[in-house]
């Protein structure tokens, strides 16, 4: 690790094409190998219906880790993992082999052409909030405490996968 102070980053993982579980397991391994990252934690996996999209159900999870990577460098690393798994960006909300979203980067607020942190829709998505709450149950997002945000998403179907 460099002399740059480490921040905790949270990344949402999702896949609904091909071997989604296998792809997420591979992506988790890739996150463990990221440069200047340590203490990787991965939530359980959850099955969810697509939101504002068609296609098969998604498998979702959230990872957290300490990193000294600049947020844009981290984003490029996440894109490289997506691309290694055949990610195509054919249209908005298209089914995907792998989706990695930088949800939080410490307590920073970032708004550039290619990156918005905190992720602008995560407070509306049970598939992000459930695994995020599993890792950090007392988290408070700009929109409120995570437990309160979960209640607001209680109508969204989500089920944990058994991790044997």
Residue pairs with C-beta under 8 A, 6 or more apart in sequence:
1 36
1 38
1 68
2 36
2 68
4 68
5 68
6 38
6 66
6 67
6 68
7 66
7 67
7 68
7 105
7 106
7 108
8 64
8 65
8 66
8 67
8 104
8 106
9 37
9 64
9 65
9 66
9 67
9 71
9 74
9 102
9 104
9 105
9 106
10 62
10 63
10 64
10 102
10 103
10 104
10 132
10 135
10 136
11 31
11 62
11 63
11 64
11 65
11 78
11 100
11 101
11 102
11 103
12 60
12 61
12 62
12 99
12 100
12 101
12 103
12 119
12 122
12 127
12 128
12 131
12 132
13 24
13 27
13 28
13 60
13 61
13 62
13 63
13 98
13 99
13 100
14 24
14 58
14 59
14 60
14 61
14 96
14 98
14 99
14 101
14 127
15 23
15 24
15 27
15 58
15 59
15 85
15 96
15 97
15 98
15 99
16 50
16 55
16 56
16 57
16 58
16 59
16 95
16 96
17 55
17 56
17 95
17 96
17 97
18 86
18 97
20 56
20 58
20 59
21 45
21 59
21 161
23 85
23 97
23 98
24 45
24 59
24 61
24 98
26 85
27 81
27 85
27 98
27 100
28 40
28 42
28 61
28 63
30 81
30 84
31 37
31 40
31 42
31 63
31 65
31 81
32 40
34 65
34 67
34 69
34 74
34 77
35 69
35 77
36 67
36 68
36 69
37 65
37 66
37 67
37 69
38 65
38 66
38 67
39 64
39 65
39 66
40 63
40 64
40 65
41 63
41 64
41 65
41 135
42 61
42 62
42 63
43 61
43 62
43 63
43 130
43 131
43 132
43 134
43 135
44 61
44 131
44 134
44 160
44 161
44 163
45 59
45 60
45 61
45 160
45 161
45 163
46 59
46 60
46 61
46 127
46 130
46 131
46 158
46 159
46 160
46 161
47 57
47 58
47 59
47 60
47 158
47 159
47 160
47 161
48 57
48 58
48 60
48 126
48 127
48 156
48 157
48 158
48 159
49 57
49 58
49 156
49 157
50 56
50 57
50 58
50 93
50 95
51 93
51 125
51 127
51 156
52 93
53 93
53 94
53 95
54 95
55 94
55 95
56 95
58 127
59 161
60 127
60 128
60 131
61 131
62 103
62 128
62 131
62 132
62 134
62 135
64 135
64 136
67 74
69 77
71 102
71 105
71 108
71 110
71 115
71 117
72 112
72 114
72 115
74 102
74 105
75 102
75 114
75 115
78 100
78 101
78 102
79 87
79 100
81 98
81 100
82 98
82 99
82 100
85 97
85 98
86 97
86 98
87 96
87 97
87 98
87 99
88 94
88 96
88 97
101 119
101 122
101 128
102 115
102 117
102 119
103 117
103 118
103 119
103 122
103 128
103 132
104 117
104 118
104 119
105 117
108 117
109 117
109 118
109 142
110 116
110 117
118 141
118 142
119 128
122 128
122 129
122 132
122 141
123 129
123 141
123 142
123 143
123 144
123 149
124 153
125 153
125 156
126 150
126 153
126 154
126 156
126 157
126 158
127 156
127 158
129 146
129 149
129 150
129 153
130 150
130 158
130 160
132 139
132 146
133 139
133 146
133 147
133 150
136 146
137 146
137 147
138 145
138 146
139 145
139 146
140 146
141 149
143 149
